[in-house]
Amino acid sequence: MITNNKCLWVILCSLVAFVKLSWAQNPIITNQFSADPTARVFGNKIYLYPSHDILPQLGQGRPNWFCMADYHVFSSDNLTDWTDHGVIISQDKVNWVDFAAYSMWAPDCVCKNGKYFFYFPAPAKDKALGRGFSIGVAVSDTPYGPFIPQNEPIKNVHGIDPCVFIDNDGQAYLYWAQGEMYVAKLKENMLELETMPQVIENLPQQGLKEGPFTFERKGIYYLTYPHVKNKTERLEYAISTSPMGPFKVAGIIMDEHPNGCWTNHQSITNFQNQWYLFYHHNDLSPKFDKNRSVCIDSLNFNADGTIQKVTPTLRGVGITAATANIQIDRFSKASNSGVSVEFLDTLNTFGGWKAVLDKPNAWLQYNNVDFGEKRLKTVQMRTQSRVGGILSLRSKDINGPIIAEVFIPKNREWNIVTAPLSMFQSGIQNICISLIDDKSVNIDWIKFE
């Protein structure tokens, strides 16, 4: 939330990019593990503040548990191209944190009075500050740092998953979890509590609740949270006419992950007149659900203000340029049989996936490809096939006009095949790839030139 012109001026005049990533599909970050995403809009960009999962090693964290040593921040102006601004806080650079804990869990960041306040939970090395987690604050002049941590955590706050909500009147509220959900007003300095913590009542009493995230829309205050109703977390929400409640449970935002990923964690934001749900899944680590990855899908409301349930997608959001490598394994739709997705390299999952077509007329569709106005003449595909095959490329959908036929040669190795386009349509199109014969073809990416 921008509260004055200084925040906007800093963003427009002081942006520094470190690592540019292009990934318009889910998960949106594929150069590292990421989880617990808090997305905030500052100026004309969206900033993502996730936690950073790493693999536990000897002397680093608990075996087979969450292991987090630092935080990165990412930004985008189109939800397709993301910039990694690097590490903004690490456990060994905060005076009060137990840097042997590797427990830098879910954070948040807000802007007020020209400053950016980054809130993060961690165990304190001085047990006089209390057992379990405390919540600290780091302050910066920009949304990407450098952030300067305060010497001590916030007094009278013990728990995890801080969320700060700034209401329209400028009053800031801090929410966090410690068995129950808690809320308190923050002082104007954003570093201290103005009121004592109070338990948020009327939430489910059975099963773990954590990860509060609060936002307001059309006078309704939404408190969203992960909740273990059965065996794993699903995303739920409650509503109120006040940021401190009383809240009433209103429904489910996202069901439990079907593959058994134990956690989920959410934030919800409006960017360029569309609401989005940020969440995480273990796409890049299917055998170890303590290494998660951030995903995005569109979120919509009913006329009465209730939230429509979100179904996770591979395609995610954003528009992909036709001249970029289109990762069609993150497809929007696919035939009922003959299509599967596998890792390119099971030993390096950050390398991404391939789509496998292995039945006649099997097809997959990838939505929202921007062909621009300048005529494109060829399509390139990175493919692999031990037996060869023929692929048909259509615009719109499986019944749309054919724009190319691509002959895939026999090759045990990956190679790039080029074919001419028989027709060209400008603007944003869906593309559909189908297998004509009864062979088997692997596809890594396609692009147009």
C-alpha positions in Angstrom: 0.0 0.0 0.0 1.4 3.4 -1.0 0.8 5.9 1.8 2.6 8.9 0.3 4.5 10.1 -2.8 7.9 9.3 -1.3 7.3 5.5 -1.6 6.3 5.9 -5.3 9.3 8.2 -6.1 11.8 5.7 -4.6 10.4 2.8 -6.6 10.4 4.7 -9.9 13.9 6.3 -9.5 15.9 3.7 -7.6 15.2 0.3 -9.0 18.2 -2.0 -9.3 17.9 -5.4 -11.1 20.2 -8.3 -10.2 18.9 -11.5 -11.8 16.2 -11.4 -14.5 14.1 -14.5 -14.7 11.4 -15.3 -17.3 8.8 -17.7 -16.1 5.1 -17.1 -16.8 3.9 -20.5 -15.5 3.6 -22.3 -12.2 5.8 -22.4 -10.3 7.0 -18.9 -11.0 10.5 -19.3 -9.4 12.6 -22.1 -10.7 16.2 -21.1 -9.8 15.6 -21.9 -6.1 13.0 -23.2 -3.7 10.5 -20.6 -2.4 7.5 -20.8 -0.1 5.1 -18.7 2.1 4.7 -16.0 -0.5 3.6 -12.5 0.5 2.9 -10.4 -2.6 2.7 -6.6 -2.3 2.0 -3.9 -4.9 4.3 -0.9 -4.7 4.0 1.6 -7.5 3.6 -0.2 -10.8 5.3 -3.4 -9.7 4.4 -6.4 -7.7 7.0 -7.5 -5.1 7.2 -11.0 -3.8 8.5 -11.8 -0.3 8.7 -15.5 0.1 10.7 -17.7 2.5 13.6 -19.6 1.1 13.7 -23.4 1.5 17.1 -25.1 1.3 18.0 -28.8 1.8 19.0 -29.6 5.4 22.6 -30.6 5.7 24.8 -31.8 8.5 24.9 -29.0 11.0 22.3 -27.0 9.2 18.8 -27.4 10.5 16.9 -30.5 11.5 17.0 -33.5 9.2 13.8 -34.0 7.1 12.4 -30.6 8.3 12.1 -27.0 7.1 15.4 -25.3 6.6 15.6 -21.6 5.9 18.6 -19.3 6.4 17.6 -16.1 4.5 15.1 -14.2 2.4 15.1 -13.0 -1.2 12.8 -10.5 -2.8 11.5 -10.7 -6.4 9.6 -8.2 -8.5 7.6 -8.0 -11.8 5.6 -5.5 -13.7 3.7 -8.2 -15.8 3.6 -11.4 -13.7 5.7 -13.1 -16.4 9.2 -11.7 -16.0 10.6 -11.8 -12.5 13.7 -10.1 -11.1 15.5 -11.7 -8.2 17.0 -8.8 -6.2 19.0 -11.2 -4.1 19.2 -11.8 -0.3 17.7 -9.0 1.8 18.0 -10.6 5.3 20.0 -13.6 6.5 19.9 -15.2 10.0 23.6 -14.5 10.7 23.1 -10.7 10.1 20.4 -10.2 12.8 21.7 -9.6 16.3 18.9 -11.3 18.2 18.3 -14.4 16.0 19.6 -17.9 16.8 21.6 -18.4 13.6 21.9 -22.1 14.3 18.1 -22.6 14.0 17.7 -22.2 10.2 14.1 -21.1 10.8 13.6 -17.9 8.9 9.9 -18.6 8.3 7.1 -16.8 6.5 7.6 -13.0 6.2 5.7 -9.8 5.2 6.6 -6.3 4.0 4.6 -3.1 3.9 5.3 0.6 3.1 4.4 3.5 5.4 5.7 7.0 5.8 8.2 6.5 3.0 9.8 3.5 4.6 9.5 -0.3 3.9 9.0 -2.5 7.0 10.0 -6.2 6.6 8.5 -8.5 9.3 10.0 -11.9 9.9 9.8 -14.7 12.5 12.8 -16.5 14.0 13.8 -18.2 17.2 15.8 -15.8 19.5 19.2 -16.9 20.8 18.6 -15.2 24.1 15.9 -17.3 25.8 15.1 -14.3 28.1 13.2 -13.0 25.0 11.0 -16.1 25.3 10.9 -19.6 24.0 9.8 -20.4 20.4 9.6 -17.8 17.8 9.8 -14.0 18.0 9.0 -11.5 15.3 11.5 -9.0 14.1 11.4 -5.9 11.8 13.9 -4.7 9.3 13.6 -1.2 7.7 14.6 0.0 4.2 14.2 3.0 1.9 13.3 0.7 -1.0 11.2 -2.4 -1.4 14.3 -4.5 -2.3 16.6 -3.2 0.4 19.1 -2.9 1.9 17.0 -3.7 5.0 18.4 -2.8 8.4 17.2 -5.2 11.2 16.2 -3.7 14.5 18.3 -4.8 17.4 15.4 -6.6 19.2 12.2 -8.3 18.1 8.8 -6.7 18.8 7.9 -6.9 22.5 4.9 -9.0 23.6 4.8 -10.9 20.3 5.6 -14.6 20.2 4.7 -16.7 17.2 5.1 -17.1 13.4 3.8 -15.9 10.1 3.5 -12.1 10.6 1.0 -10.2 8.4 0.6 -6.4 8.6 -2.5 -4.8 7.3 -2.8 -1.0 6.9 -6.4 0.2 6.9 -7.7 3.1 4.8 -7.4 5.4 7.8 -3.6 4.6 8.1 -3.9 2.4 11.2 -1.6 -0.6 11.0 -2.5 -4.0 12.5 -0.2 -7.0 13.1 -1.5 -10.5 12.8 0.4 -13.7 13.7 -0.1 -17.3 14.7 0.8 -19.3 17.8 -1.7 -22.1 18.1 -4.4 -19.4 17.9 -4.5 -16.4 15.6 -3.6 -13.1 17.2 -4.1 -9.4 16.2 -2.9 -6.1 17.7 -2.6 -2.5 16.6 0.8 -1.2 15.7 2.1 2.2 16.8 2.8 4.8 14.1 6.5 3.8 14.1 5.5 0.3 12.9 8.0 -1.2 15.4 5.9 -1.5 18.6 2.5 -2.7 19.6 -0.1 0.0 20.5 -2.5 -2.5 22.0 -2.0 -5.9 23.8 -2.5 -9.0 21.6 -6.0 -10.4 21.4 -7.1 -13.8 20.2 -9.1 -13.8 17.0 -12.2 -15.8 18.0 -14.8 -17.9 16.1 -12.1 -19.7 14.0 -12.0 -23.5 13.7 -10.8 -25.0 17.0 -9.8 -28.4 15.6 -6.6 -28.8 13.6 -3.6 -26.5 13.1 -4.2 -22.9 11.9 -1.4 -20.6 10.8 -0.3 -18.1 8.1 -2.9 -15.3 8.6 -3.2 -12.9 5.7 -5.7 -10.0 5.9 -6.9 -7.7 3.2 -10.0 -5.4 2.6 -12.3 -5.2 -0.4 -15.5 -3.1 -0.6 -15.8 -2.8 3.1 -15.3 -6.5 3.9 -12.2 -7.5 5.8 -10.9 -11.0 4.8 -8.8 -13.1 7.2 -7.3 -15.9 5.2 -5.3 -18.8 6.7 -4.1 -22.4 6.1 -6.0 -25.0 8.2 -5.5 -28.7 8.7 -9.1 -29.8 8.5 -8.1 -33.4 7.7 -4.5 -34.5 7.1 -2.9 -31.5 5.2 -3.5 -27.8 4.9 -6.2 -26.2 2.9 -6.7 -22.4 2.5 -9.8 -21.0 4.2 -11.1 -17.5 5.1 -13.3 -15.6 7.5 -14.9 -12.2 7.0 -15.7 -9.2 9.2 -16.7 -5.5 9.1 -13.6 -4.7 11.2 -9.9 -5.5 11.0 -10.0 -6.8 14.5 -13.2 -8.8 14.2 -15.4 -10.5 15.2 -14.8 -12.7 12.2 -17.1 -15.4 10.7 -15.8 -18.4 8.8 -16.9 -18.0 5.2 -15.5 -20.8 3.1 -12.6 -22.5 1.4 -10.2 -20.7 -1.0 -8.2 -23.8 -2.1 -8.6 -27.5 -1.3 -5.8 -29.7 0.0 -3.1 -30.4 -2.5 -3.9 -33.8 -4.2 -0.4 -35.1 -4.0 -0.1 -34.7 -0.2 2.0 -31.6 0.2 1.5 -31.0 3.9 1.6 -27.2 3.9 0.2 -24.3 1.9 0.5 -20.6 2.6 -1.2 -17.7 0.8 -1.4 -14.0 0.1 -4.0 -12.2 -2.0 -3.5 -9.0 -3.9 -5.1 -6.8 -6.6 -2.7 -6.0 -9.5 -3.8 -4.1 -12.6 -7.5 -4.7 -11.8 -7.3 -8.4 -11.3 -7.1 -10.3 -7.9 -4.5 -13.0 -7.6 -3.8 -15.8 -5.1 -0.2 -16.5 -4.4 0.4 -19.9 -2.7 3.0 -22.7 -2.7 3.3 -26.3 -3.7 6.2 -28.8 -3.9 6.3 -29.0 -7.7 10.1 -29.0 -7.9 10.4 -31.4 -5.0 7.7 -34.0 -5.2 9.4 -36.5 -2.9 10.2 -33.9 -0.1 7.5 -31.5 0.7 9.7 -29.3 2.9 11.1 -27.8 -0.3 8.3 -25.8 -1.8 7.8 -23.4 -4.8 5.6 -20.3 -5.2 2.6 -20.4 -7.6 0.0 -17.8 -8.8 -3.5 -18.2 -10.0 -6.3 -15.7 -10.7 -8.9 -15.2 -7.9 -12.4 -14.0 -8.3 -15.3 -12.9 -6.1 -19.0 -13.6 -6.2 -21.5 -10.7 -6.1 -22.0 -11.1 -2.4 -18.2 -10.7 -1.7 -17.6 -14.4 -1.1 -14.5 -15.9 -2.7 -14.7 -18.4 -5.6 -12.7 -21.5 -4.9 -9.3 -21.5 -6.8 -8.2 -24.7 -8.6 -4.4 -24.8 -9.0 -3.2 -24.7 -12.6 0.1 -25.5 -14.4 -0.3 -22.5 -16.7 -0.6 -19.9 -14.0 -1.0 -16.3 -15.1 0.6 -13.7 -17.3 1.1 -13.5 -21.1 3.9 -15.3 -22.8 5.7 -13.7 -25.8 5.6 -15.9 -28.9 9.3 -15.3 -29.4 10.2 -16.5 -26.0 10.7 -20.2 -25.0 7.2 -21.3 -24.3 7.2 -24.1 -21.7 4.2 -26.0 -23.1 4.5 -28.6 -20.3 2.8 -26.0 -18.2 -0.3 -26.4 -20.4 -3.8 -24.9 -19.9 -5.7 -27.9 -21.2 -4.9 -31.4 -22.4 -6.5 -34.5 -23.9 -7.8 -37.1 -21.5 -5.1 -39.5 -22.4 -1.8 -39.6 -24.2 -0.3 -36.6 -22.4 2.1 -36.7 -19.5 4.7 -34.4 -17.8 8.1 -35.6 -16.6 11.2 -33.9 -15.3 13.9 -33.3 -17.9 16.5 -34.4 -15.3 15.3 -36.0 -12.1 18.7 -35.2 -10.5 18.2 -31.5 -11.3 14.6 -30.6 -11.0 15.4 -26.9 -11.5 15.9 -27.8 -15.1 12.1 -28.0 -15.5 9.8 -30.5 -17.3 9.0 -32.0 -20.7 5.6 -32.8 -22.2 5.2 -36.4 -23.5 2.7 -37.1 -26.3 2.4 -40.8 -26.9 -1.1 -41.6 -28.4 -2.6 -40.6 -31.8 -4.5 -37.3 -31.5 -3.2 -36.6 -28.0 -3.0 -32.8 -27.6 -2.2 -30.0 -25.2 -3.2 -26.4 -25.3 -1.2 -23.4 -24.0 -3.2 -20.1 -23.5 -2.3 -16.4 -23.9 0.6 -16.3 -26.3 1.3 -12.8 -27.7 2.3 -13.0 -31.4 2.6 -9.2 -31.6 2.0 -7.4 -35.0 5.1 -8.2 -36.9 4.7 -11.3 -39.0 6.4 -14.5 -37.6 7.5 -17.1 -40.2 8.7 -20.2 -38.4 8.2 -22.3 -35.3 11.0 -23.9 -33.4 10.7 -26.9 -31.1 13.2 -28.6 -28.8 12.2 -32.2 -29.1 13.3 -35.8 -28.6 11.9 -38.9 -30.1 13.5 -42.4 -30.5 11.0 -43.2 -33.3 10.2 -39.9 -34.8 6.7 -38.4 -35.3 4.5 -35.7 -36.7 3.1 -32.8 -34.7 0.3 -30.5 -35.8 0.2 -26.9 -34.5 -3.1 -25.0 -34.3 -4.2 -21.6 -33.1 -7.2 -21.1 -30.8 -7.8 -24.8 -29.8 -7.8 -28.4 -31.0 -10.4 -27.5 -33.6 -8.7 -24.3 -34.7 -6.9 -23.6 -38.0 -3.6 -25.5 -38.6 -0.7 -23.0 -38.6 2.2 -25.6 -39.0 3.1 -29.3 -39.3 6.3 -30.3 -37.7 8.2 -33.5 -38.6 10.2 -34.8 -35.7 13.3 -36.9 -36.7 14.4 -40.0 -34.8 16.9 -38.9 -32.2 17.8 -40.1 -28.8 19.3 -36.7 -28.0 17.5 -33.4 -27.7 17.5 -31.3 -30.9 15.8 -28.2 -32.2 13.4 -28.6 -35.2 12.2 -25.7 -37.3 9.2 -25.6 -39.5 7.5 -22.8 -41.6 4.2 -21.3 -40.5 1.4 -21.8 -43.0 -0.5 -18.9 -41.6 0.0 -16.1 -39.1 -2.4 -14.3 -36.8 -1.4 -11.3 -34.8 -2.2 -10.5 -31.2 -2.8 -12.8 -28.3 -3.7 -16.4 -29.3 -4.0 -19.8 -27.7 -1.8 -22.6 -29.3 -2.6 -26.3 -29.4 -0.1 -29.1 -30.3 -1.4 -32.6 -31.3 0.3 -35.8 -32.2 -0.8 -37.0 -35.7 0.6 -40.5 -35.8 1.0 -43.3 -33.2 4.6 -42.4 -32.3 6.0 -40.9 -29.0 7.4 -37.4 -28.9 8.9 -35.4 -26.0 8.7 -31.6 -26.2 10.7 -29.2 -24.0 9.7 -25.8 -25.4 8.5 -24.1 -28.5 9.0 -20.6 -29.8 8.2 -18.5 -33.0 10.5 -16.4 -35.1 
